[in-house]
Amino acid sequence: MKFPLHCPACNQEMTVVKLHCKSCQTEVTGRFALPLFMQLDADEQDFILQFLLDSGSLKEMANKMGKSYPTVRNKLDELIEKVKSLQV
């Protein structure tokens, strides 16, 4: 099951309000921002993971994905811009 980023009823951004320790059962409540990478959709997270596993080789990623190098490079550029916009 994927972590929901948007409300299934109104499509607004979700917020974490409770954290739970499964070891000692401690619970912390409040309003917590999602970590930056959790704000990316599943495909974007998968792209970043593959980028890391391929040691940052876009050529290797393009081969594995069956896409051209420029296509993969464009995807990375789009992702960089999205991450920059989320940091604001």
Number of C-alpha atoms within 10 A of each C-alpha: 3 6 10 14 18 13 11 10 6 7 9 10 11 15 15 12 11 11 13 11 9 8 6 7 9 9 10 11 10 10 10 11 12 13 8 11 13 14 20 18 13 15 9 18 15 12 16 17 13 17 16 11 11 14 11 13 12 19 16 15 21 16 12 11 11 10 12 13 16 12 12 19 15 11 13 17 12 13 17 12 10 14 15 11 9 12 7 5
